[in-house]
């Protein structure tokens, strides 16, 4: 996979030095002398990692990185600066615009290591999104197949066998998702939980099934299982579902509204460090 790196600094000698240090790592390197030019490059190229100075004319590094986040939210953004305005750096970090802050003058090997890790972070996120797309397509194919089966299969025994195979396939897809999935019935019992959900809740595989959700979920998300969901999905960011555990985003959706069997689906997305 091609790795495209964007370097932004208003000092030409700094850009030349950075290119000299980083070109050995095989990146496709783009350079810009400020935020406006860098934004034009972002429109034209699939940039994975950005390294930007802070003190630049026209647009500061913090302002540029915030615009870059809006334009390409999946990019990994690093600030490399000798400017010690901690307030502007802190504000940028709090807004999620910066993945890491490095100071000038830099250590060549430390800089290379941090950029390499940033690309690993970017690639993992891209792979997660790819798997999510595959799941969406698999679910669509399963839904289409189910419609065709309902139209074509008259023999009940054959239909049951085919549905059983589809359920096995769905279960296999569920177990390989990069997110935790928990299904809770309106009776408050956990009816479905994949392997990652068990790991995130520090539970042995299978231990969550038939448990009362209120006994294993933290109070801040228990109400999602009983409160009617008026939106398509409700999201809670950075929830610690077990003390000291991995923080997760919690996405809650209602399933089967108006049907005999209904419940709540929780999707637990581990926060990336």
SVG drawing of the C-alpha trace seen along z (x, -y; Angstrom):
<svg xmlns="http://www.w3.org/2000/svg" viewBox="-46 -36 65 67">
<polyline fill="none" stroke="black" stroke-width="0.4" points="0.0,0.0 1.4,-3.4 2.1,-5.6 1.8,-9.4 3.4,-11.8 2.7,-15.6 5.3,-17.9 4.3,-21.5 6.7,-24.3 7.3,-27.8 11.1,-27.4 12.5,-25.7 15.6,-24.5 13.5,-22.7 11.5,-20.9 14.7,-19.9 16.1,-18.5 12.9,-16.5 12.8,-15.1 16.4,-14.0 15.7,-12.2 12.5,-10.5 12.9,-9.6 14.9,-6.5 11.6,-5.0 9.9,-4.7 7.2,-7.3 5.6,-9.3 6.5,-12.8 4.6,-16.0 5.8,-19.3 4.0,-22.6 5.2,-26.0 2.0,-26.8 -1.5,-25.8 -3.2,-27.1 -0.9,-25.1 -1.2,-22.1 -5.0,-22.1 -4.8,-22.1 -2.5,-19.1 -4.9,-17.3 -7.7,-17.8 -5.6,-16.1 -3.8,-13.2 -4.8,-10.4 -2.5,-11.6 -2.0,-9.2 0.2,-11.3 0.7,-15.0 3.7,-16.7 3.2,-20.4 5.0,-23.3 3.0,-25.5 4.2,-29.1 3.5,-29.9 2.2,-33.0 -1.4,-33.2 -2.5,-30.1 -1.0,-28.6 -0.3,-24.9 -3.2,-24.4 -5.6,-26.1 -4.3,-24.1 -4.5,-20.8 -8.1,-21.5 -9.0,-22.2 -7.2,-19.1 -9.2,-17.0 -12.4,-18.3 -11.2,-17.6 -9.6,-14.2 -10.6,-13.0 -8.7,-9.7 -5.3,-11.4 -2.8,-11.1 -1.7,-14.6 1.6,-15.4 2.9,-18.9 6.6,-19.4 7.6,-22.8 10.1,-24.8 7.3,-27.2 6.4,-26.6 2.9,-28.2 1.5,-25.4 -2.0,-26.9 -2.4,-26.6 -0.9,-23.1 -3.2,-22.0 -6.3,-23.5 -5.4,-21.6 -4.9,-18.3 -8.2,-18.8 -10.0,-19.3 -8.6,-16.1 -6.5,-17.8 -3.2,-16.5 -2.1,-12.8 1.3,-13.8 3.5,-16.9 7.2,-16.8 9.7,-19.6 12.4,-21.1 15.3,-20.4 14.3,-16.8 16.1,-13.6 16.2,-11.9 15.6,-8.3 12.8,-9.4 11.1,-11.3 11.3,-8.3 9.9,-6.0 7.0,-8.3 6.0,-8.7 6.3,-4.9 3.9,-4.3 1.6,-7.0 1.3,-5.1 0.7,-1.8 -2.1,-3.6 -3.5,-4.9 -3.3,-1.4 -5.0,0.3 -7.9,-2.2 -8.1,-1.7 -8.2,2.1 -11.0,1.7 -13.0,-0.4 -12.4,2.1 -13.7,4.9 -16.7,2.8 -17.4,2.4 -17.1,6.1 -19.5,6.7 -22.0,4.3 -21.7,6.1 -22.0,9.5 -25.2,8.4 -26.6,7.1 -25.9,10.4 -27.4,12.3 -30.5,10.1 -30.8,10.6 -30.3,14.3 -33.0,14.5 -35.5,12.7 -34.7,15.1 -35.0,18.1 -38.4,17.0 -39.6,16.7 -38.1,19.9 -38.2,22.5 -41.5,24.1 -40.3,27.1 -40.2,26.1 -37.4,28.6 -35.2,27.3 -35.9,23.8 -35.0,24.4 -31.7,26.0 -30.8,23.1 -31.7,20.6 -29.5,22.5 -26.5,22.2 -27.2,18.5 -27.2,18.1 -23.9,20.0 -22.4,17.6 -23.7,14.6 -22.3,15.9 -18.9,16.4 -18.9,12.9 -19.9,11.6 -17.0,13.3 -14.4,11.8 -15.6,8.2 -13.1,5.6 -15.8,4.3 -17.7,5.8 -21.4,6.6 -23.9,7.2 -27.6,8.0 -30.0,7.4 -33.7,8.5 -36.4,6.3 -36.4,8.7 -32.9,7.3 -31.0,10.6 -28.0,10.7 -29.0,12.9 -25.9,12.3 -22.3,11.3 -19.2,11.9 -15.7,12.8 -14.4,9.2 -17.3,8.1 -16.3,10.8 -12.7,9.6 -13.7,5.9 -15.8,6.9 -13.1,9.2 -15.4,12.2 -14.7,15.8 -16.0,16.7 -19.8,17.5 -20.1,16.1 -22.2,13.2 -25.0,15.1 -28.3,15.2 -26.8,12.8 -28.8,9.8 -27.3,6.8 -27.5,4.6 -25.2,7.0 -22.3,6.6 -22.7,3.2 -21.7,-0.1 -24.4,-2.4 -23.8,-5.0 -24.9,-2.7 -27.4,-0.6 -30.2,-3.1 -29.6,-2.6 -31.2,0.8 -34.5,-0.5 -34.8,-4.0 -36.6,-4.2 -34.2,-5.2 -35.7,-8.0 -32.7,-8.3 -31.2,-5.7 -28.2,-5.4 -27.1,-6.9 -23.3,-7.2 -21.5,-7.5 -17.7,-8.4 -14.8,-7.0 -16.8,-4.8 -14.7,-2.6 -16.9,0.4 -14.7,2.1 -12.3,0.3 -8.9,-0.1 -10.1,1.4 -9.9,0.2 -12.1,-2.9 -14.7,-2.3 -17.3,-4.2 -20.7,-2.8 -23.2,-2.9 -26.8,-1.9 -29.5,-0.9 -33.0,0.5 -33.9,3.6 -37.3,5.1 -39.5,2.1 -43.1,3.0 -42.3,6.7 -42.9,9.5 -39.1,9.9 -37.3,6.6 -34.3,5.4 -31.2,3.3 -27.9,3.7 -24.8,2.3 -21.6,1.9 -18.4,1.3 -15.6,-0.3 -12.3,-0.3 -10.7,-3.7 -7.3,-3.7 -4.4,-5.0"/>
</svg>
